[in-house]
Amino acid sequence: MSRAAIFRKISAATAALKTKAPRPEYDASITHSTPKLAGSNLLEIFSRNLAEVNGRALLSIAELADFLTKNEQLRGYCDPVLYERIGSPLAAAGLTVETTYERTRYDDYQFGITRASGAIAESGTLILDDEHTSRRLAALSPWVHVAVLERSTIHRTIGDALAALGDSPNIIWVTGPSKTADVEGILIEGVHGPGEQIALVL
Amino acid sequence: MFGTQLIDDYARQIADEKQASVLNGSAAGTEKRYQVLHQDYAQPDALRRLAGSIKDHTLHHLGDYLTQAEHSLTQRGVHVHFAETDEDARQTILTILQQHQVSRLTKSKSMAAEEIHLNPFLIDNGVECLESDLGEFIIQLDDDIPSHIVKPIIHKNRRGIANSFLREGVAEDYNDDPQTITRRARVFLRKKYMDAQACITGANFLCADSGRLVIVTNEGNSRFGMAPAPLHIALVGIEKLIPGEADLAVFLNLLGRSATGQQLTVYTEFINGPRSASQPDGPEQMHVVFLDNGRSSVLASNCREILRCIRCGACQNVCPIYRQASGHAYRSPYGGPIGAVLSPLLFGDRFPEFADLPKASTLCGACNEVCPVNIPIPDLLLRLRDKAKREAVPSPAAIPMAPFALLATSPNLWRSAMSMSKAMNHLPLDVAPIKPLQDWLGQRTLPPSKGGDFRKWMKTRRKPQH
């Protein structure tokens, strides 16, 4: 009943308009931020913009092992698909790596390693979707989230990434660690999601 | 009191401490937001105008886009509902929850849900409904109402929050360190997310072409709420539509910068269906409830541009009246310039109740300058003042303007009044026993009159030679 009533009212309102605004034509470049895109190397632009939002790009598994050890994030989850390539070397470096995530133990995982489906250089954004992310919760509940990114999947601009969104029913763009400034405008990281957002670029 | 606005009376009822928090909180970051937009774009105004014209186009063809969005969502297995009024929306959501025997859920921040008072309704109907945005969570603990669109607890300070945590059992001891407050909320809310049977969200945008709902948060609360929950219900105002995904490049870039000075909000989630078969986390069923609640009437009015609004809060931050009066003085979930336009329109049958709000503005135009969708807010405020005048809504605090109107419409009277006005400089007005005059002068200092000088200058000015 509501449906018909709403459409009736909308149609009466728009029919009364003397002129209707046409759909504007515009060049996508109007949305590009020139300073953010400075540079020619996509990985370099991505890493710079990720650092600006307090995220980190790491380029080797050894660097990741070092970071987790130094920050005492010693136990975590790794997508089974990535175990051989990443989980196993981390285990060899002394970290505890599990390939299953149990909801009841959500607080036991200090880090979570999952695959990114892409990234955006312009904004330092990681792209996760349902098909590449083995578990949404494993990319969200641990203090450290490590998104494993193939260098070839970095888009240059936000517009490029939108044009390639794909068909997944759930896609999330992650631009830095979870944060808030609700209390007196003071920036605090790690509200509900990760306090450390890492891109492991391979 | 003559010469004051109704909003002043409401503002006076708000504690000084709260007003100070709002004043500081709204002024903070204004410079940063301006710089971020202007550093990143050579022509930010062109981008703002483009965003406004995309929204206008969508609104002028709203029936078509809404039909398209409904079709796109249905194709993807999403259940679509329409709610004409706030009551319809509350009932629709309750019915879905009852069908799934939901007794506890989390909810991420939604202005539409605030507008229809969804929380208290669900709680009265036996559903535990917990706000998961940190600010909204604190509002709920205090049984308070938000006072800013983006910064709901802008009127609170750390001491009050620490006391609320202690009182409500979120914390076992008093600690007002903002980091500790945030960590305690993290621990408390995680248990609730994991235990919830549903998640309710709003939406920032809905793309008609793909049916994709776009939800942005910095905290990740909407993502966390949806990950363990088997049921997702999104409440979406019909004005949230945009034609296509490609247009998001315009809106996402503007929203983050205008709201918080960020290029992009941390989490931008695109959803158009239940979770994928391969994904263990996420809702198995998804519902979208389209909310009208007065929007189609606004579309029919001469203030329809306000429906472009993307709820960034930028106009609140820059408004001198909002900063001084603070959000609660606007008596609606929408405070500041956006509220001064939206509240009298949206709650149509209660127009007289909010008819004073369009006068709570100096028409300085700052709100229009920062608006990411270029809404001509000062023009809309004038149109609403006109509406109040036409509908003869009584204005309890207005200065009697009849004598001025008489002067201003008669050239002869005006001339003699101007030539006499200098004499007023020698009159002891501040002690004259005239009550309305005293009330008026009690709040401002009258500058010395220079009446008549312009006319003299005009007379001596020679006509330009062509």
Interface residues (C-beta under 8 A of the other chain):
Chain A: M1 S2 R3 A5 I6 F7 K9 I10 S11 A12 A13 T14 A16 L17 K20 A21 P22 R23 P24 Y26 A28 I30 T31 S33 T34 P35 K36 N49 V53 R103 Y106 D107 E122 S123 T125 D130 E131 T133 R135 R136 L137 L140 S141 T157 I158 G159 L162 A163 L165 S168 P169 N170 I171 I172 W173 V174 T175 G176 P177 S178 K179 T180 A181 D182 V183 E184 G185 I186 I188 G190 V191 H192 G193 P194
Chain B: S21 N24 G25 A28 G29 Q39 D40 Y41 A42 Q43 A46 L47 L50 S53 I54 D56 H57 L59 H60 H61 L62 G63 L66 T67 R76 H81 F82 A83 E84 T85 D88 S132 D133 L134 G135 I138 K151 P152 I153 N157 R158 I161 P178 Q179 I181 T182 R183 A185 R186 L189 R190 Y193 M194 S210 R212 N218 E219 G220 N221 R223 F224 A227 P228 I238 P243 E245 A246 L248 A249 V250 L252 N253 T260 Q262 Q263 L264 T265 V266 Y267 T268 E269 F270 I271 N272 G273 P274 R275 S276 S278 Q279 P280 D281 G282 F290 D292 S296 S297 L299 A300 R304
